[in-house]
Amino acid sequence: MEVAEVLPEFADAFAFEEFNRMQREALPALLESEENVVASAPTASGKTALAELAICKALADGGTALFIAPLRALTNEKEDDWDRFEELDYSVYVVTGERDLNPRRARHADILVMTPEKLDSATRKHDSRRYDFVTDVDVCVIDEVHLLDADRRGSVLEVTISRLRRLCDPRIVALSATMPNVDDVAAWLDAPEETTFEFGDEYRPVDLNAGVRTYTHGENTFADKYRRLYRALDLAEPHLREDGQTLVFVSSRQDTVQAAKKARDEIAERDLAIGPRGDYDFHAESKAALENDTLRKSVLDGVAFHHAGLSKNDRDLVEEWFKEGRIELLFSTSTLAWGVNLPARCVVIRDTKIHDPLEGEVDMSPLDVLQMLGRAGRPGYDDVGYGWVVCDTAEADKYRRLLRDGKEIESRLAESLETHLNAEIAMGTITDLEDVMDWLETTFYYVRGQSRPDEYEFPNLRGRVRDCLEDLVDRGFVEMDDADLSIEATARGMLASKYYLRLETAARFAELCNRVADGDAKLRTGDVLEAVAAAQEFDSVSARQSERDAINAVLVGRDTGDLDAGDRKVLAILRSAANGSIPSELRSDAWVIRQNATRLVSALGAFLDRFAGPHAANLARRTEARIENGVAEDAVGLVAIDGVASGRASKLSKEGLSTPGDVVAAGVEGLVDAGLSEGVAEGVIEGAQSLPAIELEWGQFPDAIGIGENEVCEVTVRNVGEPARAGIRVTVNDRGSDAPSNRSGTDGPDDGVEMTSTNTYLRDAETVPIGVFGADADELEFTVSVAFPEEPLLPIEETRTVRVE
């Protein structure tokens, strides 16, 4: 059955011309029915085409399709793959982070691509203009729905699909690798029997021979890696000698490179004749095309590595050359198993444990193991694919059972029920206990609990829900009316949901805010960094022995209180990132930790804004900008200028231009003298002028006042730049004290008495009254401070001294 015959208007959207057996059997359910569809099929059997069929039907009907990709790395891959739809005048848009989101593009896209986490965040804000596009979806394709059973991520996918169905009731097409309980997933999604498919191993394009091989475990983990590598090469060697390619999965990006280097030496020792060394055209091509020097040398021996840290150019070339057979031995991280269809005759999983920057060393998910092994066997080249798990003897039986019995998909919602329940209450979809029960009935948790009531403690479900609600009330996230048992979210609960926080983290942030608001603590940059480093999101971060010296060097002389080793590692990364220089020993985990930390600092800023005031929020915003850009405290305001990032900010700062005001005052000529081209200088000045700019007018402010006298004066805060939300604070300090009036990195004057505080949207001018009183002191120093909670600009401060006579 040819694609052009079935879908003539979409024939060019497919990468092949004829549907295979599995696709033909599912085709009527996808194109001739409006029912939800669940299809389980072996890896590499052609499930992607089922997704594309469902999308084509939605587009033909004038609708919008949403594709949920399991990993962020794969969303951009889909955007590239689906250029074919763009060529048919259908737009594809990948919905990424908050700041990168283009709501207009998302609103007008024909195909949206999102991760479960991004969709969860978007649906929580569906009633905002920015995210209203998520309620206009006609078909939702869930790729790899068996990720319901993934630790932490599974519950996100589960509750998000349930929420999306309540919001706009799209058609659901759920695709999965082989799973024993596909009927439970179908029951959850209301897919009838005639549109539920369980394609067995007979639909694999190539038979799979999978097994487990053990290695001799030693005391040294570094040496163990090489023991496993040699075992993997033993398994690959007979296939390599017959020009059969091998794909070896390892635990980290660095391991792909190191394993490839060691394998090249070992191949030479074993006198394995692989690689295109005699192919001078390929030699010239690879030398010119590849950007990574190590990879350029490796591919000449027929060995390569693949991970998300390589440039897209290099990843694409490795994939192309592997498909062409020029690369015969490829080392990769698990990302490749979920992405490009890159089969090999032999697949070996060298590492069953992986280092997660946020979790430490963890067992590889059984789902990942099965997905990787499913890559074994090259359609059109091999009759049988060979897949091997290399593991310690103690774990061999566990993996043999997995290969023999597969993995039933379980719900993980119970593990984070409070967090997801708080989110639903914050959105207003749950207002009492009965609403909670109704919500639970829409989840996979409820369906699976009916299949296994004892394991899911279903007989006591209502009591468990009540306990969960009472705990949310006790912790300040929810308020409950004792009379009618109605429930609603508090400000704390709303912020925890909006910023996607674990409840323990939200409680810690709220506690810090209370101390600052009550005057028990003066907020400093270190407080912000330590609160984030101790967040529950980082609770599983571990510090390797090789990292300890670098961590101690960064934190030398600093009291880190009760922080454990993992928290200290996070704190060291954040402090060094803010200063623009992360020690090499900490860089492997730094990117992930910084990405998560900037989100958490932004959330803490919102908490501070709500509970402690705009000056404290401004300090958090400046800290966030420093972590992102690595700029000094006194120059952080420069990165608020459109077109100024860390490098340009450092260049300007070195020339004495450390604020947007300095940039405007310097003019084009001054910026050119500082090293910018004239065109760039003009753009930077335009960006600086689009920010707020403050002038203070003190009016008839006295130089002196008599003891016991009082005088009410006025200070005008004038914004001569763009309007912005601002906090205006007036304090009076006793200059006789030995404390400094202000220290860099705090939220304002250290010791003064706050006389007045105003939170306003400053369009033009705001007049602030100041009471000048004759106190029992020689002099009084009055400070007016203006801070912008949403901009990383240093507060504008001016002081006036009044003599007391």
Secondary structure, DSSP 8 states (H G I E B T S, - for coil): -BHHHH-GGGGGGSSSSB--HHHHHHHHHHHS--S-EEEE--TTSSHHHHHHHHHHHHHHTT--EEEE-SSHHHHHHHHHHTHHHHTTT--EEE---TTT--HHHHHH-SEEEE-HHHHHHHHHTTTSTTTGGGG--SEEEETTGGGGGSTTHHHHHHHHHHHHHHHH--EEEEEES--TTHHHHHHHTT--GGGEEE--GGGSSSEEEEEEEEE---S-HHHHHHHHHHHHHHHHHHHHTTT--EEEE-SSHHHHHHHHHHHHHHHHHTT---S-TT-HHHHHHHHHH---HHHHHHHTTTEEEE-TTS-HHHHHHHHHHHHHTS--EEEE-THHHHSS---BSEEEE--SEEEETTTEEEE--HHHHHHHHTTBS-TTT-SEEEEEEEEEGGGHHHHHHHHHH-------GGGGHHHHHHHHHHHTS--BHHHHHHHHTTSHHHHHHHHSTTTTTGGGHHHHHHHHHHHHHHTTSEEE-TTT-BEEE-HHHHHHHHTT--HHHHHHHHHHHHHHHTTS---BHHHHHHHHHTSGGGTT----GGGHHHHHHHTTT---TT--HHHHHHHHHHHHHHTT---GGGHHHHHHHHHHHHHHHHHHHHHHHHHT-HHHHHHHHHHHHHHHH---GGGGGGGGSTT--HHHHHHHHHTT--SHHHHHHHHHHHHHHTT--HHHHHHHHHHHHTS--EEEE--S--SEE-TT-EEEEEEEEEE-SS-EEEEEEEEEEETTSSS-S--TTBSS-SS-EEEEEEEEEESSEEEEEEEEE--SSSEEEEEEEEE-TTS----EEEEEEEEE-
